[in-house]
């Protein structure tokens, strides 16, 4: 390996270590709770290198959160709802989405969005797009080809209502630390109830779909 290549590889590894460490600390402490000097102390390098690469702490934060958003969206991008009936498909979709939403890293990213939304509104919107809006868009596209939906509302509205019904309660309770993490059995039960409520509603009537 040539010396320049070796230095380049070392530099890339140090940048990777820096962004990995910064991601963990920003998620744990927020923007104000992390300093460039602490990061350098942990992974090496110099302030000159950090400022040359990122322009400072704000640039590092933007890069880290952008990467975290991409990581959050990837499992949703890979989600295949399938071609089966609407009840089983919503159940499968709901179980996967709820699993993603309640992961500690996803919850930490959501807390970061709330805490730093005014300081970094574009990043706050990016977090929202990579999570809630990504799941809604995927489900809305799938619902677009499903027969039997009520007229007057778009598939996107149906999708958003289902995602909110599915995630709002468990996510809020997890974010505020009001209860222990849901077990797989509890998550499955919550999904079944959400699917049944979404398909049948709260009042008895002409229920033609089965969850």
N, C-alpha and C positions, 0 to 999 in steps of 0.2 A: 504494500500500500504506500502511495506517495505521501510525503509529509502534509501537503495541502489537503489531500483527501482525508487524511487522518484528523486534521484539525476541523475540517468541515463536519465529519461524522461526530466528533466530540461536541462541536457546537450544537448540532441538531439534537443530540441526546440531552444536552443540558437544557435546551429550549423546551424539549418534551417534558423533562423532569420539572422544569419551572412551571409550565402550564398545568401539569398534573397536580402539583402541590398547590398552586394557586386555586385551582378548581375546588379542591377539598376545603381549603381555608375559607374561600369566599362563601361556599355553601354553608359552612359551619358558623362563620362569624359575620357575614355581610361585608359590604364594601369598606366601611370605616375600620373594621376590626383587623384588617390585613395591611401590612407594610412591605414595601419593596425590600427594605433592609432585612426583615425577617426571612423573606423568601430567599434572598441571596445567601443568608446565613445557613439555610437548610440545604440548598442545592448547589451553591457555588456561583461563580461568575462575578459580574460587577454591575454597578448602577449604570455605567456607560453602555454596557451591552444591552441591558434591559431597556433603557431609554432609546437606544439606537434601533432596537427591534420593535418595540411596542409604543414608543413615544411617552412612556410613563405608566403609572398605575391605572389610569383610566383606560388607556389603550389595551393594557393587559386584561383588565376586567371585561372589556367588550369582546376581545378575542375568546376568552375563556367561556363566557356565557353563550356566545354564538356556537361554540363547539358543544356545550352542554345541551343546547336546543337541538342540534343535529342528532346527538345521541338519544335524546328523548323521543324524537320523531321517528327514528329508524325502526323500532319494533312495530309502530303503527303502519309505516310504509310497507312493511313485510307481511302485514296481516291479510290473510285471504279469507274472506267471509264465506265463500263457497256458493253453491248454486241450489242449496236445499230450501226447505220451507222457511217462512219468515220467523217462526218461533224458535226452532233449533238454531238458525243463523244468528238471531239476536242474542240467544243464550251464549253461544260460542264467542261472539264479538264482545258481549258484556263481561264475560269472565276474564278475557284477555285484557280489555281496557281497564277494568277495575284492578287487576293485578299490577298493571303498569302505573296507574295513578297512585296506588298506595305504597309503592316502593319508597324506602327512605330517601333515596337520591332525588326522586321526582318530587316528593314533598318538600325537600330542602330547596329545590329550584323554584317551586311555587312560593315558598316563604320569601325567597330572594326577590321574586317578581313584586310581591306586595311591599317589601321593605324599601326597594330601590326604584319603584315605579316612577316617582316624581323626578328623581335625579336622572334616570335613564329611560325615558318613555319609549324610545324605539326598541330597546332591549326587552322591556316589559311586554310590548306587543309581540316581539319575536317569540318569547316564552309561551304566550297565549296561543300563537299560531302553531307552534310545534307540538302543543299538547291538545288542549280542548278542541281547537278549530281543526286540527289535523284529523282527529278522530271523527268529528262531525262531518267533515268533507268526505271521508272514506265511506261512512255509513250512508250519507246522503246520495252518493253516487250509486251505491248498491241498491238502495231503495228505489231509485229512479226507474229501474227495470222490473220492479215487483208489481204484479196486479193486485187489485183489491184495496188499495189505500183510499181513504176518504178523499173526496174532491174538495177543492178550496184551499188546501194547504200544500206547499211545495215539499218535495222530499227532504230538502235541507232543513226546513222547520221541524218536520217529524224527527229527523236525525238529531237536531239540537235538543229537542224535548226529551228524547230517550237518553242521550248522554247526560243531560242534567239530572234526570230522574235516577239514573244509575249511579252517578259519581258524587253529587253535591253533598249528601248526608255523610257518607263514609269519609270523603275527603275533608270536609270541615271538621268532623270529630277528630280525625287523625292530625290535622294541622294544629288544633288547639289542645291536643293531648288529653282529651276527655275520656278516652278508653284505650284498652290494649289493642294491638293490631288484630284485624279480623283474621280468624283461622280460615283455611281453605273451605271448610264446610260452611262457615258463616258467609263467606263471599259467595259461594254457590247459591245459598239460600237467598241472599239479597238480590242476586241476579235474577233468580226465578221470579221473585216477587215483582221486581222492576219490569221484567218482560210481560208478566201477566197483567200488571196494571196498565202498561203502555198499550197492550193489544186490546184489553177488554174494558178499560176505564173503571171508574169507581161505582157506576150505577148499573143495575141489571138492564139488559136490553138485547139487541140483535147482535150477539157475539158470534161471528162467523169464523174467527181465526183461533187456533189453539196454540198455546205456548208450549 
